[in-house]
Amino acid sequence: MHSTSVDSGQQRKDSLVTLPAELLPKATGSNSGATVNGLLVGVDGGATKTIAAAFDLDTGTVTAAETGPSNPEAVGFDAAAASINEAIREVLGRAKPVTAGVLGVAGIDTDEERKRLLSGVTELSAPVTLAVNDVVSAWAAGSLASPGIAAISGTGSNTFGVNSRGGAWRCGGWGHIVGDEGSGYLVALKAIRAVLAYRDGRNDWTELVPRLLDFYGLRQIEDVKPIIYRDFDKARIASFAQQVAEAAHGGDDMATGIFQQAAADLAEQISTVYRALDFGGPAEVTLIGSNFRAGEVFVGPLREHLRHVTGGRDFAAPKLPAVGGSLWLAARAAGAEHRLDPQAIASALGDADAHGFLPKP
């Protein structure tokens, strides 16, 4: 909860996202999960789809299922819970009891939102059941829930970090109307604006013009208007970002500039998290999200902006897909992290990732 300072009248700035006590690192040498049996369940839910995964602590097997969207800001709490319930039902099959479950869902920020979502998820009954913002699962997927910073740039954007003392800080994640800086959505929207400015006579020609027409199957530039307003779909608009990346790789100045600005915006978020958590040295930064598939036109300038954060080290690729991060957090809550093999989990889940992730070189 945020509070207001009595002395200054200014709102105190607390972390937007904190780690529940169950997800804080356990003491070294703890093996409390040695005799834990049953299933662990992890969920990664976003505005496009929901993925659930179950890990059998007895056999080491992993199952996964994909259903519809579960970001309550996009589809409402009832529809979000319905998608999550369907995914959990598919992976459980009611075979064994669930020991712990973690739902990493976009759009979940407050205690009230967490309680409301959990009240609708009737398919998951476990001694420990937690709902967290999906950026927490992304962080866990990136670093196996170790100290570091996770930066998401997919359809939307968000940044989250945890230091060695368990302190956490989030920057961004405000959505497409007032936020999403450095995201695929904003890259695509700025490209569309550039094309419209060309149509007005305010911009020079850019390779983005024919790419926009071809990508959306338009006869003329002005036909894009219904896509933006009447038939608005954030993910559909964001998907044009890949065309912007290709234009940038081809030397288009407008496309290149859009990605340079996106890198600067995302770097500001990452730097803010780094300062807030006082890492006391270089921090590992993991890049997660489909927008990083743009490659060096995006990652290159981001790397230059963040040398003071990384100490010159390159960015890390996620150890797990996002749903694997939720599964890892469920294992931590059960005291059973040591019983999960991250490589085996990653292999079993494959590309089961609601956000997409930066492929390892």
N, C-alpha and C positions, 0 to 999 in steps of 0.2 A: 504493500500500500504506500502511496505517496502521502506526505504530510506537509503542512505549511509551517514555516518557521515563525514563531511568535515574535521574535525580535525584529526580523527584517521584512516579514510579510512575503518573502520569496519562497517559491515551492522548492523543497529539498529535492535534489536529484539522486534518486536511488537507482539501482540497476532495474531495467525493464524486465529482465529475466533473471531469476535466481535458481540455483540447483536445490531441489528437495533434499532433505537430509539423507534419504535412502540412496541418492545418486552421487553423494560425495565420495571421494576415494577412500577405500578401506585401509586400515593399518597394514603395513607390510607384514607378510607372513600369515595373514588371516586366511583360514581355510574353512570358514563357517559353512560354506556351501558344499563341503565334501560329501555329505550324506543327503543332500537335497535331491529329490527325484521329481518326476513329472515333466511339465512343459514350460518353456519360456515363450512369451509372445511379444513380438514387436510390430508396431504399425507405423507407416510413414504415409501421411495423408496431405494432399495438396488440392489445388484448384482444378487440376486435370484428372488425377486418379488417386487411388488408395491402394497401397500394397501392405499386406500382412504376412508375417513370417513366424513360424513356430519352430523351436529347437527342442528336441527330445533329449533330456538330460540322461536318460537311460541308454539310448541307442546312438545318440550323436547325429541323428538324421534331421534334415531341415526341409520344411515344406513352405511354399509361398503361394499366395493368391492375389489377384488384382481385380479391383472393382472400380466403381465410379468415384467422382470427386468427394472430398470430405472437408474442405475448408469452409467453416460455417459462415465466414464473411462473404463467400461466393454463392453458397447453395443453401444456407440456413442450417440450424442445429439439427432439425429432424432428418433432413436428407443426409447430412454429414454422418450422423449416428447410424443411419440405415446402411450407408456404404461400408462403414467400419464393421458393423455387425455381420454383413454379408461376407466380407473378407475373412473375418475371424472364424465364422462358421465353416468356411471352406477349408481353412488350415487345421482346424481342431478335429472336426469329425466326431467330437465328444468322446474321444478315445481315452484320454487321461486327464487328471486334474491339472490345472494351470497353477504354477508356483508363483510366477510374477509376470506382469504385463506392463509395457510402457507404450503409450500412444504419443507419437510425435506428429502433431497436426498443425498445419499453418493456420494462422488467425486465432490461436489460443494464447492469450496474454495474461488474463487476470484470473484470480481464484474463482470468481463467479463463472467465468467462461469454462474453466476446467471442470467445475462441479456440474455445470449444465450439460457438458458433453458426456462426462462419465455417467450421468444419470440415464442417458439414452443408450449407452453401450451395454446392452443386457446380455450379450453373448460372452462377455469376459468376466469371470468371477475368480478372483485370486486373492491370497493373503495380502499381496502388494499389487495395487493397480494405480498407475500414475499417468497423468496427461500433461505433456509439456509442449511448448512451442517447437515446431519442426526444426528450428535452427539448433536446438539442443541436440537433437538426434543427428543432425548434420555434423556438429562438432564431434560427437562421439564416433561417428563413422570416419571422420577425417583423421582422428588421432587416437582411436580406441579410448576415448574419454580421458586423455592425458592433457596436461597443460599445453595451451596453444590457442590459435585463432582460426576459426572457420569462416570463410567468405563465400556466400552463395550469390551466384549470378546466373539465374535461369530465366524463367518467365518474369519473376520478380527478383528482388535482392534483399539480403540481410547479412549481418555480420555478428558473430558471437565468439567470445573468448573466455577461457578459464585459466587462472594462474595456479601456481603450486600451493597456494594457501586456500584454494577452494573458492576464491572470489570470482564472480562472474559479471560480465558486462555485455549488453547488446547495443548495437547501433544500427539504425535503419529498420526495415521491415514495416514501413508505414503504409504500404499499398500503392496502387497505381495512380491514385488521384493526387496525393500529396507527397509521395515518396518514390520508391523503386529506382533510385539513382544507381547507375551502373548496371542496370538489368537489361535483358534481352528486349523486354517490352519498351523501355525508354529509348534504347538504341533504334528499334524499329519505328517508334513514333517520331523521333527526330528525323529519321530518314524520310518518312512520309511528309513531314512538314517541309523538308528541303525540296521535295518534288513539287509540292503545292506552291512553294515560293517560286520555283522555276516557272510554273504555270502562270503565276501572277506577273512574271517579269522581274521579280526581285532577286533571283538567283541565276547564276550561269548554269549551262547544261551540266548534268551529272549522269553518270552511268546508272544511277539509281532510278532514273526515269523509265527506261525500257524494262529494267528488272521488276519494278513495281507493277507495270502493266502486265508483264508475262506471269508474274507470280500469282496475282489475283485474277488473271483472265479478264482484264479490263480493256474496253475499246478506247477509252480516253481517260486522262488523269482524273477528271472530276467525278468519274464513276466510283472512286474510292470512298466517297462520302458515306454511302450506306453502310460500308464495312465498319467505319469508325463510329457511327451514331446509331443507325437503326438496328443493325445486326451485331452490335459490339460483342466481341469475344477477345478477352485479354490474351489468351494463349494463341489465338489465330493471328493477332497483330504481332505478337512477340516472335512468331515463327519467321517473320520477314527478316529478322536480325541476321540469319545465316546468309541471306542475299547481300546484306550490307557488308558482311565480312568478306565475301567473295569479291565485291567491288573494291573494297579496301586493299585486298591482296593484289588486285589488278592495277592499283595505282590511282584510284579515284580519290581526289583530294577531299571531297565532301564526306565520303564514307570513312576515310582515314581520320578526319577530324572528329567525327562522331564517336569513334572508338577511343580516341585519345581523351576526349572529355569524359567518357564512361569510365576509363581507367582512373582519371583524376578523382572522380566522384567516389568510386569504390575505395580508392586509396585513402581518402579522407575518413571514411567509415572505419577502415582497418586501423589507421593511425589513432583514431579516437579510442577504440577499444584497447589498443596497446598502452596508451597513456593512462587510461582509467585504471588499468590493472597493475601498472607498475611492475612489469615483468623482471626488471633489474638486469636485463641483458637481451640478446636476440630472442625472438619468439618464432616458433614454427607456424607458418601460415599455410593452411590447406585451402585449395580452390575447388569449389563444388558447384556444378551447374552447367547446363548445356551452352550457355553463352561463352564459356571459356574455350569451346571448340572453335571459336574464331581464331585461336592461335596467337601468333606473335603480334598481330595488329592490336590486340587487346592486352595480352599477357606481357608483352615487351614493355610498353609504357608503365604498366602497373608495377613491374619489377623495379623499374628505375625510381618510381615514386616511393617505394617501400624499403630501400636499402637500409634506412635507419631502424627499421623494424626487424628485418630478417638478418641483418649483419652480413648481407651479401650472399647468403645461401639461397638456393632456388626454392620455389614453392614446392610443397608436398602434394602428392596425389592421395586421395582418400584410401584408407585401408579397407573400407567396406562401402557398399552402397548404402544409401540413407536408411533403408529399412533395417539393414544390419546394425546401424547405430542404435536404433531403438531396441533391437534384440540384445545388443551389448549392455545397454543400460538396464534392461530387465535382469540380465545375469548379475550385474553389479548389485541391484536391489536385493537379489536372492543370495548374494555372497558367493556366486558361482562363476565369476569371470575366468578363473583359472581352468575351468572345464570347457572353455570355448577356444577353438583354433581359428584365428581370424582368416587365415588363408583358406581353410576348408569352408568356412562360412561364406566368404566372398565367392569361392568357386561354386558353391551350391546355389547361391542367389543369382549369380551371373549378372545380367544387366537389370535386375529387378530394382529399379531406382526411380522414385517419383519425380526426381529433379534432373536426372542425368548427371554425369560427373566427368571430371577431366580424366581422359584416358592416360594410363601410365605410358611413358615413352617406350 
